[in-house]
Amino acid sequence: MSNILIVDDEPDIVQVIADELSEAGYGVSRAGDGVEAVLKFIAQRPDFVLMDIRMPRLNGVDALRIMKAVDGRVPVATFTGQAGVGEMSESNRLGALTCLAKPLLPSQVREFVDKHVRP
């Protein structure tokens, strides 16, 4: 079973995405900020990461930078509802597959994950 790490400081968003991906057969891990995400990434080595850009303690761009240094093979997609063009471009430059715009439709997230990972 493929494991997806979902990272966002908004628990409701994480829950909706986690429910959708769990129903599709994926294992799901959750993190509420960039620090927690990096620690889980190192400990669990997920198969895919979905991560918000704007978060407390460590933002998604900086967390992405660390994750790619640890293991650049793990695909990461960022998402945002507030980040500026510079942050979005920086996440793509660092190796994110894409930067999705909030609000996220769970079915669209599932389709995107399905393209890059098998349940």
N, C-alpha and C positions, 0 to 999 in steps of 0.2 A: 504494500500500500504506500503510495506517495504521500509525503508529509508536506503540507503547506504552512508556512509561518505568516500569519496575518498581524500587521503592526499598525496600530492607530490608538490615539489617546481618547477616542470616542468609543466606549464599550458597546453602544448600540450598533454602530457600524460593523465592528468586529463580529458581533453576534450574528447579524444578518448574513454576512459573507461566510462565516464559519458554518452556519446552518446549511446554506446552499452547497458549499463544497463537501460537507459531511454527507449530505444526501446523495452526492455524486460519487461517493466512495473514497474520498480523500481523507487522510488523517490531517488533523488541524492542530497547530500550536498557536498561541496568542501572546502578544506582547503589547504593553500600553505606552511604551516610549522607546526611543532609540537605544538607550543603555540596556534595557531589558532585552531588546531585539538582538543586539550584538551578542549578549551572553547566551541567549538561546540558540543563536546561529552557530556559535562556536561549539556548544555542548551537543546540539542535535543534528547539525548539518542537514537542514531541510532540503527538499527537492525543488522548492520554489518559494520565493518571498514576495508578498504583496505589502507595500509599506507606504504610509502617509509621509509627506514631506515635512509638514509643520507639526512638531511635537515638542513637549517639554524635555528638559535635560540634555537630549542629543537629538538633533533634527534628522530627518530621513536622508538628506544628502550626506551628512557626515557619517551616519550609520552605514549607508551604502558604500562609502569610501573604505571603511574598515572591513565590511563583509567581502568586498572584492579583493582586498589585500589578503584576507584569510583564505578564501576559496573563490576565485574568479569564475569558476565553472557553473556555480549555482545561478540560475536565472532569477532576476529581480525586476519587478514592475513597481513603479511608484505611482502614487495618486495624490491629488490635492484638490482642495476647494478654495484655497487662499494663496498659494505660493505664486510668486511672480515668475515672469518668463525666464529670468536669470536662474532661479532655482530649478525650474523645470529643465532648462537646457543643460545645467550642470549635472543633473541626475542622468540625463541621456549620455552626456559626455563620459561620465564615470562607468557607464555600461548597463544602465537600466534599459530593459527592452522597450519601454514606453513610459509615458507619464499620463495616466488616466485622469479625467476630470470628475470630481464629485458633482452631483450625487451619483453614486455607483449603482447600477442596476445589478442585482445579484446574478441574474441569468447571463448578463454580458461578462461579468467577472468569470463566471464558470466557463463560458465559451473561450475566453482568453486563456485561462489556465489549461483547459483541455487541449489547446493548440500547442502548448509547450511541455505538458506533463501528462503522464497517464495515471489514472486513479490507482 
